[in-house]
Amino acid sequence: MSRTDDLPVDAVLDASGLNCPEPVMMLHNKVRDLAAGGLLKVIATDPSTRRDIPKFCLFLGHELLDQQEEAGTYLYWIRKKIEA
């Protein structure tokens, strides 16, 4: 278990069973509703999220705190950027 497993999250997005591009589309909507600086945990089963979610964060300025893979499930902890 890593330190991120213990972080209190503000929201959870369960995109299990969904394939590209649905997890990232759902992530985009979920992040929009989150307060600046909020922490979102994403649960996905699509291996393409390993590429798509880090790119999403980089492109939009959100912080990908951690990503883990566990028996075909991909977990991501994303801190929403704080508007300048």
N, C-alpha and C positions, 0 to 999 in steps of 0.2 A: 504494500500500500504506500502511495506517495502522499506528500503533504497536501496536494490538491483535493484528495478524497475527503479531507477534513474541513475544507473551506465551505462556509455557508453560502449557498447560491441563492440568487434572487429569483431565478426562473429555470425551468428544465424544458428542453425541447426534445421530445422522443420522436426521432425520424426513423425508427426501426422499420424495416421492411420496405422502405421507399428507395427508389433509385434515382440517380442523377437525371434531371436537375432538381428534383423535388426537395431534397434535404437543404440545399443552399437557398432555394426560394423561400422555404419555411423559415430558415435561419434569418434571412433578410427581414422578413415581417416581424419575427420575434424580437430581434435586436432593436428594431424601430420602436417597439413598445416599452423597451427597457429604459430605466433611468440612466443618465450618464454615470459611468463608473460602476454600473451594475454588473454582476457576474452571472453568466449563463452557462449551464451545463448542457451539452448536446450529446445525445445517444444516437448512434447510427449503425447500420449494418452494411451500407454500401461502401466497398473499398475505395471508390473514387473520391470519397470525402477526405481521404488522407491527402489528396492533392488539392481538392476544391476549397476546403475550409481554411487551410493556411493562406491560400491565395486571396480568399474573400477578406480575411482579417487584414492582410497586408495592403490590399487595394483600398479598403475603407478606413484603415487606421485603428482598428480594434486590436487588442492585445490577446494573442493566443498564449495563455498561461501554461497550458499543458495539453498533451494528447496521449492517449493510451489505447492499446489494443488488448482485448481480452476475449479469447474464444470467438473470434469473428464479430465482436462488437467493438465499435470505435467510440471512444469517449473524448470529449473536448471541453475545455474550460476557457471561456472567452470573456474578457473584461471589455465592456463597451467603452469606447473612447469618450473622454471628457471634452466637450466642445470648448474651443478656445474663445 
